[in-house]
Amino acid sequence: MRRRRGDSDLEKWGAFNEAIFAHAIERYGKEEVAKWLWEIWNEASGEFDGTPGQFADLSEQVYLAKERIEKAYGARILMGLEIRRA
């Protein structure tokens, strides 16, 4: 994220994530979605190119969206990263 994002952009990011969570639950069911681990940022390079503050702002919007959807659907959404050991 090379440019500074305003509050409006962050709200759109939150609404986008809320729509993704809702779509997943509506399509696959809350029991199936409860098995998944969701990541906040997943770039091909594995790195976020913004500042720590920008990542915190993005993360906050995702977690707020998660909470709204969990409440609306009575669902459980797991956030995290699965680490696989060889």
C-alpha positions in Angstrom: 0.0 0.0 0.0 2.1 2.9 -1.2 -0.5 5.7 -0.8 -2.2 6.8 2.4 -5.7 5.5 2.7 -8.4 7.7 4.2 -11.2 6.6 6.5 -13.5 6.1 3.5 -11.2 3.6 1.9 -10.8 1.8 5.2 -14.6 1.6 5.6 -14.8 0.2 2.0 -12.2 -2.4 2.9 -14.2 -3.4 5.9 -17.4 -3.6 3.9 -15.6 -5.7 1.2 -14.4 -8.2 3.8 -17.8 -8.3 5.4 -19.3 -9.2 2.0 -16.7 -12.0 1.5 -17.4 -13.5 4.9 -21.2 -13.3 4.3 -20.8 -14.9 0.9 -18.8 -17.7 2.2 -21.3 -18.5 4.9 -24.3 -18.3 2.6 -22.6 -20.5 0.0 -20.8 -23.1 2.1 -22.6 -22.8 5.5 -21.4 -21.6 8.8 -20.3 -25.1 10.0 -17.9 -25.4 7.0 -16.7 -21.8 7.2 -15.9 -22.4 10.9 -13.2 -24.9 9.9 -11.3 -22.3 7.7 -8.5 -20.1 8.8 -8.7 -16.6 7.3 -5.7 -14.4 6.7 -5.8 -10.6 6.6 -3.2 -10.2 3.9 -1.9 -12.8 1.5 0.4 -11.4 -1.1 2.3 -13.7 -3.4 5.6 -12.3 -2.0 4.3 -13.0 1.6 5.0 -9.4 2.6 2.8 -6.3 3.1 4.4 -3.3 1.7 2.7 -0.7 3.9 3.6 0.7 7.3 2.8 -1.2 10.5 0.2 1.5 11.2 -1.5 0.9 7.9 -1.5 -2.9 8.5 -3.1 -2.3 11.9 -5.8 -0.1 10.3 -6.5 -2.8 7.7 -6.6 -5.5 10.4 -9.0 -3.5 12.6 -11.5 -3.3 9.7 -11.2 -7.0 9.0 -11.8 -7.9 12.7 -14.8 -5.5 12.9 -16.3 -7.0 9.8 -15.7 -10.5 11.3 -17.5 -9.5 14.5 -20.5 -8.1 12.6 -20.8 -11.3 10.5 -20.4 -13.6 13.5 -23.2 -11.7 15.3 -25.5 -11.5 12.2 -25.1 -15.2 11.3 -24.4 -16.8 14.6 -21.2 -18.0 13.0 -17.6 -18.5 14.0 -14.8 -17.1 11.8 -11.2 -18.1 12.7 -8.5 -15.6 11.9 -4.9 -16.8 11.7 -2.2 -18.5 9.7 -1.7 -22.2 9.6 1.9 -23.2 10.0 2.8 -26.5 8.6 5.8 -28.4 9.8 7.8 -30.7 7.6 
